[in-house]
Amino acid sequence: MKRAAEEKLRTLEVWKRHLARHARTGLRCACERQPGRFRKGERVGGCGRPRCWLCHGDKLAGIPSVAQRRALAAARDGFRELA
């Protein structure tokens, strides 16, 4: 809850900008009454687009994360013990 309180001002600003964009285009959507929806939408060091190669190149290239490498190593060890 501390993080949500710290990010409240930024969240409300992002939400207001989103609503202003709706006012210009005349669109209505479910987000009009949901300011909390925008709390985790933007990352500090990234652009927020999941298909951006600059921010998410390792994910898009299929490079395994540290946790995935550990899981693969544990699986290999398990298969060695079975054999």
N, C-alpha and C positions, 0 to 999 in steps of 0.2 A: 504494500500500500504506500510505502514511502516513495517509491519510484513514481507511482501514479501521481502523487501529490507534487513531486518535483517537476514533472512534465506537464502539469495541468495547463499552464499558460501557453506553452507551445502547442499543445493539443487543441486548445480552443482557437488559437490563431489559424492553424491548418484547417480546422473545421469551418471557420468563418470564410476563409478564402475559397473553400470548396462550395459553400453556399452562395458566395458572390458569383462564382462561375455559373451556377444554376440560374441565378437571377438574370444573367446576361442571355443565356440560351433559352430560358423558359422551361427547362426540364424539372421534373419532380422525381425524387427517388426516396428510398427507405432511409437514407443517411441523414435526412433533414432533422430528425429527432434523436440521432445517435452520435453525439460528439466523441464518446469513448472509442468509437470505431477507428478513429484516426490516431490513437495513442502510439501504436507500434508500427505505423505505416512507413516511417522513414528511418533508416539506420544512420548512425552518426558518421560513419566513414564511407557510406555508399550512396548510390543514387536512388535506391528503392525499386529498381527494375530487376526482376529475377532473371531476365535473359541478357543482361549486360555482361559482356566478356571481360571488361575491365574490373568489375567488382566481383563477379562470380565465375571467373575463368576456370578455377580448379573444379568447381561443381559441374560446369558445362562440358569440360574436357574428360570428365569421368575419373579424375584423380581421387583415390580414396582418402577419407579423412583419417585422423589419428585413431578415433574409436573404431572405424571400419577396419583399419590395418590390424588393430589388436584383436578384433573378432576373427579376422581371417587367420591370423597366427594361431589363435586358440583352436580354431576348427582344424587347421592342419595338424597341430599337435594331437588333437583327439583322434584324427584319422590314422596317424602314425601308431598310436597306442592300440588301436583296433587291429592293425595289420601285423 
